[in-house]
Amino acid sequence: MANQYEGSFEHTVQRKFNTSARDALLKCQRNNLSYDEAGKELGFQHGTIRKWAKRYKISLRAGEPPRLRKDQFLKLFRQPEMNKYNVLSRNWIHANIFATIPTCNVYG
């Protein structure tokens, strides 16, 4: 991970990737990376990536995953097994969801 004593963001990116910092950030934008993902790929903190992207007027994806299209959501919603898209839509009495929750003996 780069730090404040290694030189500027621009010089470090130029040395590590043999490309300008602007081009590296544009590549991250084309690959639809978030600020965190770009930071991991380039070896910098999230805040550094955000600061330099703002200087170059480049916006990267926010940290949350991209939204599902309607057909993708409906496919997941209609699956017979429980998932985060359909958990509140059905009566899951027979799913035996409580069998996976560990019990603890509070009194003994």
C-alpha positions as CSV (number, residue, x, y, z in Angstrom):
1,M,0.0,0.0,0.0
2,A,1.4,3.4,-0.9
3,N,1.9,6.0,1.7
4,Q,2.6,9.7,2.0
5,Y,6.4,9.2,2.0
6,E,6.6,7.3,-1.3
7,G,5.9,10.3,-3.6
8,S,2.8,11.5,-5.2
9,F,-0.1,9.4,-6.5
10,E,0.8,10.3,-10.1
11,H,4.5,9.3,-9.8
12,T,3.7,6.1,-8.0
13,V,1.1,5.0,-10.6
14,Q,3.4,6.0,-13.4
15,R,6.2,3.9,-11.9
16,K,4.0,0.8,-11.0
17,F,1.8,0.7,-14.1
18,N,3.7,2.6,-16.7
19,T,0.7,4.8,-17.4
20,S,-0.6,8.1,-16.3
21,A,-2.8,8.3,-13.1
22,R,-5.6,9.7,-15.2
23,D,-5.4,6.8,-17.6
24,A,-5.3,4.3,-14.7
25,L,-8.4,5.9,-13.2
26,L,-10.2,5.9,-16.6
27,K,-9.4,2.2,-17.0
28,C,-11.0,1.6,-13.5
29,Q,-14.0,3.6,-14.7
30,R,-14.3,1.5,-17.9
31,N,-14.1,-1.7,-15.8
32,N,-16.9,-0.4,-13.6
33,L,-14.8,-0.6,-10.4
34,S,-15.9,1.1,-7.2
35,Y,-13.5,3.4,-5.3
36,D,-12.6,0.6,-2.9
37,E,-12.0,-1.9,-5.8
38,A,-9.9,0.7,-7.6
39,G,-7.9,1.3,-4.4
40,K,-7.1,-2.4,-4.0
41,E,-6.1,-2.7,-7.7
42,L,-3.9,0.4,-7.7
43,G,-2.6,-0.1,-4.1
44,F,-4.0,3.1,-2.6
45,Q,-6.5,4.0,0.1
46,H,-10.2,4.7,-0.8
47,G,-9.8,8.4,0.1
48,T,-6.8,8.8,-2.2
49,I,-8.6,7.3,-5.1
50,R,-11.6,9.5,-4.5
51,K,-9.5,12.6,-4.2
52,W,-7.5,12.0,-7.4
53,A,-10.6,10.9,-9.3
54,K,-12.3,14.2,-8.3
55,R,-9.3,16.2,-9.5
56,Y,-9.5,14.5,-12.9
57,K,-13.4,14.7,-12.9
58,I,-13.7,11.0,-13.1
59,S,-16.4,9.3,-11.2
60,L,-16.2,5.7,-10.2
61,R,-19.0,3.4,-9.0
62,A,-20.2,3.7,-5.4
63,G,-19.4,0.8,-3.1
64,E,-22.7,-1.1,-3.4
65,P,-23.1,-3.7,-6.0
66,P,-24.9,-2.8,-9.2
67,R,-28.7,-3.2,-9.2
68,L,-30.4,-6.2,-10.7
69,R,-32.5,-5.9,-13.8
70,K,-36.1,-6.8,-13.4
71,D,-35.8,-10.2,-15.1
72,Q,-32.8,-11.1,-12.9
73,F,-34.7,-10.1,-9.8
74,L,-37.8,-12.1,-10.7
75,K,-35.7,-15.2,-11.4
76,L,-34.2,-15.0,-8.0
77,F,-37.5,-14.1,-6.3
78,R,-39.2,-17.1,-7.8
79,Q,-36.6,-19.7,-6.8
80,P,-38.0,-22.4,-4.6
81,E,-35.3,-22.1,-2.0
82,M,-35.0,-19.2,0.5
83,N,-32.7,-16.3,-0.5
84,K,-32.4,-12.6,0.3
85,Y,-34.9,-11.7,-2.4
86,N,-37.8,-13.9,-1.4
87,V,-37.3,-14.5,2.4
88,L,-40.2,-12.1,3.4
89,S,-42.6,-13.1,0.7
90,R,-43.5,-16.6,1.8
91,N,-44.4,-18.7,4.8
92,W,-41.2,-20.6,5.4
93,I,-42.5,-22.9,8.2
94,H,-41.5,-26.0,6.5
95,A,-38.0,-24.7,5.6
96,N,-36.7,-25.6,9.0
97,I,-34.7,-22.4,9.2
98,F,-34.3,-22.7,13.0
99,A,-32.3,-26.0,12.7
100,T,-29.3,-24.0,11.6
101,I,-29.4,-21.5,14.5
102,P,-27.1,-22.7,17.3
103,T,-28.7,-22.9,20.7
104,C,-27.0,-21.7,23.8
105,N,-27.8,-22.6,27.4
106,V,-28.2,-19.3,29.2
107,Y,-28.9,-20.9,32.6
108,G,-26.5,-23.7,32.7
